[in-house]
Amino acid sequence: MKQIYLSLIAIVLTCLGLNAQNAENIFITGDAIETGWTSSNPEETRLVQQADGTYQWKGMMQKEGRFRFLTTNKWYPTYTTTESSHKRVYEGSYPIQYDTNGRPNEPSFKVGTGGEYTVTLDLEAMTMTLKLDKKVENPEDTHIYIVGDGCPVGWSLGSAIELDRLSDNQFTWTGDLTKANDGRFRFITSRNWWPSYTTANPEHTYVKAGVYALAYYEEGPKGEPSFKVEVPGNYTVLLDIEAMTMTLTLNNAYEEKHMFIMGTAITGEDLAEGDAYPTADMHLTGTGIFEWTGDLYSTTGSNTTALFKFSPDLEEDVTLTCRTDMAGDEPVADGDTFDLFEKTAGEGNDNWFTINKSGSYTVVVDTRVMTMSVARNKSELYIVGGSVTGSNTPWGFNDKYLSKMTETDTPLVFEWTGYLHATSENGQEAQFKFLKSNSAWAGFVNGAGEHTTVEIGGSYPLLDSTVPGSGDFKFAVPADGMYRLVADIRNLTLSVADGDSGILAVSGDNDVEIRLSGRTLTVKACEPTAVTVYALSGRTVAAATLAEGSLTLPSAGIYVVKANDTASKIAVK
């Protein structure tokens, strides 16, 4: 019997020994922790196996720092996020996956709140759990900005106003909040739209003096709810991100002032008999200064001259326009400034302004000196999304993610010819939409109210993405190949054609037009420009510096054409 007991003990000890030997070596690495990114795996980064089989590490983690887990003294294999890009994490559980080799962008976890954490890896459930033991953030890392039509800067990320820090969790700003446009505003934490502090309600919330609940969003909820100014005036805003409240103190209410731009030039549409002129509310940017940015048209749909002027009060039929002592409308060009004259119904000549070239303009009315000035904005449009790159990380603001379209001879009509992917590398459907610039998400989305797969020969509605409730519906293509897209942002339509020939989206400081026909690339530029064609392997297959001429490609296949700093993928049959 004694021998049997000894044998059982030996078996148990052997099993325990095997368990110890089979325990995973797991180490945390990244700039979120003190040791930083290292594959040498110092002992203090080891996760300790627990009685329930999970692995645990405790320590300080810095806000916005990244981290993942290693199993050897090499960068791979690794345990990391299942997302295709870095995943911002807070207290809670997140799925993990085991990568034997690096994925594009080497996705990792990113700390949302700095502090002392307990990190637990469950290799059976394939989850990582974070427990925030003590919140310890560096207050200097936190920046909060106000942005929106309700504040002086409008929806401009680059001009967003930073709030002053009162303490680790309290921030303040004093300034005018108006009802310009729809008077909306919210708070951002960087020069990006998200993360954001905004109303805790699912819809836009009207605010005046008082205290309102805040919500923090990593990404925008549907409808992107904001605060809306109910009583315009000078306010002191106090944001408490620990109590999650916004307090508004009204320092001085002021008489609500408006300025409207009006006329057929702002829509480009003809008026039926009895129709009122279209109007748009201008943005109050300072005392007596109003600004509006949008499309102005030189003619209407019937080729009639399009007109515009201004009104501080539509109900009183008061307008501000060019000289009233002589007949004739005033043509306006980029950079012009004109004196304004106030006119009431029945007084003087009914003169208007006209625009000499359709396009996007910024119009400023200064009622202090009674002047109007215009500046033509550079018209741009970009196609962006996984359809362009075929990658698992489809959205971003550089040449890897987006491609510039070419404005045609018809203002506000853009053309792009290039290779589009039907699926991304992970087999998911690839999609695309359009941006007005290469630095902000404002642009044009699918106006059908759902994601749509386009067909060659089809025409589809577009919708300005800044319109409240526009959604973020995108387009997809049915198969990989060359497509020619024509986006008419005046009439809000997208036309799709076969891309075997057409203008490639290749341009830059020296505008370049490149057309593909069969195996021939025809180049036309303002001055001699270096054009290079690469195989997907990176090998150069054709190159020349020319202002006008052609390049012949060696064979059918997929190539990348680069001119200036812009590249386009093409398929040669």
Beta strands, then each sheet from edge to edge (+ up, - down):
strand 1: 27-29
strand 2: 48-49
strand 3: 55-61
strand 4: 66-70
strand 5: 78-81
strand 6: 87-89
strand 7: 92-99
strand 8: 109-111
strand 9: 115-122
strand 10: 127-135
strand 11: 145-147
strand 12: 161-162
strand 13: 164-165
strand 14: 170-177
strand 15: 184-188
strand 16: 196-199
strand 17: 205-207
strand 18: 210-217
strand 19: 227-229
strand 20: 233-240
strand 21: 245-253
strand 22: 260-262
strand 23: 279-281
strand 24: 283-286
strand 25: 289-296
strand 26: 309-313
strand 27: 318-321
strand 28: 330-332
strand 29: 337-339
strand 30: 341-344
strand 31: 353-355
strand 32: 359-366
strand 33: 371-377
strand 34: 382-384
strand 35: 402-404
strand 36: 406-407
strand 37: 413-420
strand 38: 433-435
strand 39: 443-446
strand 40: 452-453
strand 41: 459-464
strand 42: 475-476
strand 43: 481-488
strand 44: 493-498
strand 45: 501-504
strand 46: 512-517
strand 47: 520-535
strand 48: 540-552
strand 49: 557-563
strand 50: 566-572
sheet 1: 1+ 4- 5+ 7- 10+ 9- 3+ 2-
sheet 2: 1+ 4- 8+ 6+
sheet 3: 12+ 11- 15+ 16- 18+ 21- 20+ 14- 13+
sheet 4: 12+ 11- 15+ 19- 17-
sheet 5: 23+ 22- 26+ 27- 30+
sheet 6: 24+ 25- 32+ 33- 29+
sheet 7: 28+ 31+
sheet 8: 35+ 34- 38+ 39- 41+ 44- 43+ 37- 36+
sheet 9: 40+ 42+
sheet 10: 45+ 46- 47+ 48-
sheet 11: 45+ 46- 47+ 49- 50+
end
